[in-house]
Amino acid sequence: MREREVKRAVALRYEAAETSAPRVVATGSGEAAAAILAAAEEHGVPVEEDDALLEMLATCEVGEEIPPELYEAVAELLTWLHRLEGRLDAG
């Protein structure tokens, strides 16, 4: 099976005690995107594929908080992550 070519990736970090909104901590395309995804896999960080959200997040600079217009979409992503990690009930 041939590995899918990675065109772009964005990594977020959210620590409620540190910031009011998630921050972009890495972004890249091609080999940089592949490296971001490899680091996520190495550290057990789940990856969600959402091309529309990726396009919006890719406009943010590294270190920048996500803009308010992305709060709802990223909140849904964080809810998915918490459910995946068993922190929230599925219902």
Helices and strands as residue ranges (DSSP letters): E 8-13, E 23-29, H 31-42, H 51-57, G 68-70, H 71-84
